[in-house]
Amino acid sequence: MSSTITNQVNQTAEASEEISVAKELLSLNPVDFESKFSREPFLIDHALCDHPLFQLDRLIDLTKTLPEECIEYNAGNLPVSIDPSLTPRNGLSPVETIRRIEECESWMVIKYAEKDPAYRELLDVCLEQLRPYTDPIAPGMTQPQAFVFITSPGSVTPYHIDPEHNFLLQIQGSKEVRMLDGREKSIVGEEDLEQFYSDRGRNLKLRTEHQESGWTFDLQSGKGLHFPVTFPHWVKNGESVSISFSITFRTPDLDRRRALYQTNAALRDKGYSPWPVGKSQLRDQLYYNGFRAWRRLTSRLNKG
């Protein structure tokens, strides 16, 4: 057995042992969930700062086992608003980026870390602790996914929105998170969401009048932050290397939301001006039923 595989086995065993010892990895406030989950950002506490899965050597091993499309990285010295097609690469490999993260001015995300059994076990433990608080509000936890962010001092994650329920756990270093209210149509409009849910880009342009809007969080190690779905945000790293663990999941209501915005995008592409999602429950249900019927038909034709 190679030394790399032996080290991974040992680290996985250590991680599993730590998970079993520290069963309550998250410290949660029921009042915050009842009043804010999926409506406003709020902070939680966690006990993952010394977890072996977030040591740089272990993260290097993780990048070596995942497909290339699971590793996204680029230069971290970016403006808050940028076209993703213009984001510059850093000229390094993923392994070199992690090894030189302190001075290479880079941003990296390891996507779908749950493909590794040790990270999947950690994700599952965390989500099981969240489930009693989230299910009464948004039932049916599906598509659990884990992302690890490794960023150089001062790096910027540009202004964007995400499709999942998300808790970002700060493991090492600190971040300043600016988040705006995604319920405000002047901030995230119907066409913004249609484009997003049609997979035409998640980055947004931050308007001048909104630069001071929303919430600002100084996210220190040991803290976690809830990001409601499609609440736009940008992040600036502190003065040291940052490692963060993002635990995400979806719920059936989000699948319905995606389908409705995709339907509206298709109608707009044909020259129509569709009603905003949520304006008519009857209209939304009819469109959703039609979307599901079309999807079933397409699936059968593809199989045939």
C-alpha positions in Angstrom: 0.0 0.0 0.0 1.5 3.4 -1.0 2.3 6.0 1.7 -0.4 8.3 0.3 -3.1 5.7 0.5 -1.9 4.7 4.0 -2.0 8.4 5.1 -5.5 8.8 3.7 -6.7 5.7 5.6 -5.2 6.9 8.8 -6.7 10.4 8.4 -10.1 8.9 7.6 -9.9 6.8 10.7 -8.9 9.8 12.8 -11.8 11.9 11.3 -14.3 9.2 12.0 -13.1 8.9 15.5 -13.4 12.6 16.0 -16.9 12.6 14.6 -18.0 9.9 17.0 -16.4 11.7 20.0 -17.8 15.1 19.2 -21.4 14.2 18.3 -22.7 17.7 18.7 -20.6 19.5 16.1 -23.0 22.4 15.7 -24.5 24.7 18.4 -27.9 25.8 17.3 -30.5 28.3 18.6 -34.1 27.1 17.9 -35.4 30.7 18.1 -33.1 31.8 15.2 -34.3 28.9 13.1 -37.9 29.5 13.8 -37.7 33.2 13.0 -35.0 33.4 10.3 -34.2 30.1 8.5 -34.6 30.6 4.8 -35.7 34.2 5.4 -32.6 36.0 6.9 -29.0 35.2 7.5 -27.9 34.3 11.1 -24.9 32.9 12.9 -24.3 29.5 14.5 -21.4 28.0 16.4 -19.5 24.9 15.4 -16.7 22.6 16.8 -14.7 21.8 13.6 -11.8 24.2 13.8 -9.3 21.4 14.7 -10.8 18.7 12.6 -8.1 16.7 10.7 -10.1 16.8 7.4 -9.3 20.5 7.1 -5.5 20.2 7.4 -3.9 21.4 4.2 -2.2 18.0 3.5 -5.5 16.3 3.8 -7.1 18.8 1.4 -4.3 18.2 -1.1 -5.1 14.5 -0.9 -8.7 15.3 -1.5 -8.0 17.3 -4.7 -6.0 14.3 -6.1 -9.0 11.9 -5.7 -11.7 14.1 -7.2 -12.4 14.7 -10.9 -11.0 17.9 -12.5 -14.4 19.5 -12.8 -14.8 19.4 -9.0 -11.8 21.8 -8.5 -12.4 25.5 -9.3 -9.7 28.0 -8.6 -8.5 31.4 -9.9 -6.7 34.5 -8.9 -8.2 36.0 -5.8 -7.5 39.7 -6.4 -10.8 40.5 -8.0 -13.4 43.3 -7.9 -16.7 42.7 -6.2 -18.6 42.6 -9.6 -17.0 40.6 -12.5 -18.1 38.6 -15.5 -17.1 35.0 -14.6 -15.7 34.5 -18.2 -13.2 37.3 -17.4 -12.0 35.8 -14.1 -8.2 35.2 -14.4 -6.5 31.9 -13.6 -3.5 31.9 -11.3 -1.2 29.8 -13.5 -0.7 27.1 -10.9 -2.0 23.5 -10.4 -4.6 22.8 -7.7 -1.9 21.2 -5.5 0.5 24.1 -6.0 -2.3 26.5 -5.2 -3.0 24.9 -1.9 0.7 24.6 -1.0 1.3 28.2 -1.8 -2.0 29.6 -0.7 -0.5 32.0 1.8 1.3 34.0 -0.9 -0.3 33.1 -4.3 -3.3 35.5 -4.0 -5.8 32.8 -5.0 -9.3 31.5 -4.4 -10.2 27.8 -4.6 -13.4 25.8 -4.0 -13.3 22.0 -3.8 -16.8 21.0 -5.0 -18.7 17.9 -4.0 -16.2 16.9 -1.3 -18.9 14.4 -0.1 -17.6 12.1 -2.9 -14.9 11.2 -0.4 -16.4 8.9 2.3 -14.8 10.8 5.3 -16.2 14.2 4.2 -19.6 12.5 3.4 -19.7 11.2 6.9 -19.0 14.6 8.4 -21.6 16.2 6.1 -24.2 13.7 7.1 -23.6 14.2 10.9 -23.9 18.0 10.4 -27.1 17.8 8.4 -28.7 15.4 10.9 -28.1 18.0 13.6 -29.7 20.6 11.4 -32.7 18.5 10.2 -34.9 18.9 13.4 -34.7 22.7 13.0 -35.1 22.9 9.2 -37.7 20.3 8.5 -40.6 22.1 10.2 -39.9 25.1 7.9 -38.7 23.5 4.7 -39.3 19.8 4.9 -37.6 17.1 2.8 -33.8 17.5 2.9 -32.4 16.3 -0.4 -29.1 16.6 -2.5 -26.7 17.0 0.4 -23.4 18.5 -0.9 -20.2 19.8 0.7 -17.8 22.4 -0.5 -14.4 23.4 0.9 -13.1 26.9 0.3 -9.4 27.7 0.6 -8.4 31.3 0.0 -5.4 33.6 0.3 -5.4 36.7 2.5 -7.4 39.5 1.1 -9.0 37.4 -1.7 -12.5 38.3 -2.9 -15.4 36.1 -3.9 -17.5 38.2 -6.3 -21.1 39.2 -5.9 -23.3 36.2 -6.7 -26.3 34.0 -5.7 -26.6 30.3 -4.9 -29.4 27.8 -5.3 -29.2 25.8 -2.1 -29.9 26.1 1.6 -26.3 26.8 2.9 -24.4 27.0 6.2 -20.9 28.3 5.7 -18.7 27.1 8.6 -15.5 29.1 9.1 -12.7 26.7 10.0 -9.5 28.8 9.8 -8.9 32.5 9.4 -11.8 35.0 8.9 -14.0 36.5 6.3 -16.1 39.6 5.9 -19.4 38.6 4.3 -21.8 41.2 2.8 -25.3 39.9 2.1 -28.3 41.6 0.6 -31.9 40.7 0.9 -32.8 38.4 -2.0 -36.5 39.0 -1.5 -36.2 42.6 -2.7 -37.0 42.7 -6.4 -34.9 45.9 -6.8 -31.9 43.8 -5.8 -32.7 40.4 -7.4 -35.3 40.8 -10.2 -37.4 38.2 -11.9 -35.2 38.2 -15.0 -32.1 37.8 -12.8 -33.7 34.6 -11.3 -34.8 33.4 -14.7 -31.3 33.7 -16.0 -29.8 32.0 -12.9 -32.2 29.1 -12.8 -31.6 28.5 -16.6 -27.9 28.1 -15.8 -26.9 31.3 -17.6 -24.6 32.5 -14.7 -24.8 33.1 -11.0 -22.7 36.4 -10.8 -24.7 39.6 -10.6 -23.8 43.2 -11.1 -23.9 45.2 -7.8 -25.7 48.4 -8.3 -24.3 51.5 -6.8 -27.4 52.2 -4.7 -27.2 48.8 -3.1 -23.5 48.8 -2.0 -24.4 49.8 1.6 -27.5 47.6 1.8 -28.0 44.4 3.7 -26.0 42.7 6.4 -22.3 42.6 7.2 -20.8 39.7 9.1 -17.3 39.3 10.5 -17.1 35.5 10.3 -14.4 34.2 12.6 -13.2 30.6 13.0 -15.7 28.6 15.1 -18.7 30.5 13.6 -21.0 29.6 10.8 -23.4 31.7 8.7 -26.7 30.7 7.2 -27.2 32.0 3.6 -30.9 31.9 2.5 -31.4 30.7 -1.1 -30.6 33.4 -3.8 -29.6 36.0 -1.3 -26.8 37.8 -3.1 -23.5 38.2 -1.4 -19.8 38.8 -1.7 -16.9 37.8 0.5 -13.6 39.3 1.4 -10.9 37.3 3.2 -9.2 38.5 6.3 -5.4 38.9 6.7 -4.6 35.2 6.9 -5.4 32.0 5.0 -9.0 31.0 5.2 -10.5 27.6 5.1 -14.3 27.2 5.2 -16.7 24.2 5.0 -20.0 24.8 3.3 -22.8 22.3 4.0 -25.7 22.5 1.7 -28.9 20.8 0.8 -32.1 21.3 -1.2 -35.8 20.8 -0.6 -38.7 20.0 -2.9 -40.0 23.6 -2.8 -36.7 24.7 -4.3 -37.1 22.2 -7.2 -40.6 23.7 -7.8 -39.1 27.2 -7.7 -36.4 26.3 -10.2 -39.0 24.8 -12.6 -41.2 27.9 -12.5 -38.3 30.3 -13.2 -37.1 28.0 -16.1 -40.7 28.1 -17.5 -40.8 31.9 -17.3 -37.4 32.1 -18.9 -38.6 30.0 -21.8 -41.7 32.1 -22.2 -39.6 35.4 -22.1 -37.3 33.9 -24.8 -40.4 33.5 -27.0 -41.3 37.2 -26.6 -43.9 36.9 -23.8 -43.9 38.8 -20.5 -44.7 36.2 -17.9 -46.3 36.9 -14.6 -43.8 37.0 -11.7 -43.4 33.7 -9.8 -45.7 33.9 -6.7 -48.2 36.4 -8.1 -50.8 33.7 -8.7 -50.7 30.4 -6.9 -53.1 28.9 -9.4 -51.0 30.0 -12.4 -47.8 28.7 -10.6 -49.4 25.3 -10.0 -50.6 25.0 -13.6 -47.2 25.9 -14.9 -45.5 23.5 -12.5 -47.8 20.6 -13.5 -47.1 21.4 -17.1 -43.3 21.4 -16.5 -43.5 18.0 -14.8 -45.6 16.5 -17.6 -43.1 17.8 -20.2 -40.2 16.4 -18.2 -41.8 13.0 -17.9 -42.5 12.9 -21.6 -39.0 14.0 -22.5 -37.6 11.3 -20.3 -39.7 8.6 -21.9 -38.7 9.7 -25.4 -35.1 9.7 -24.5 -35.4 6.2 -23.1 -37.3 5.0 -26.2 
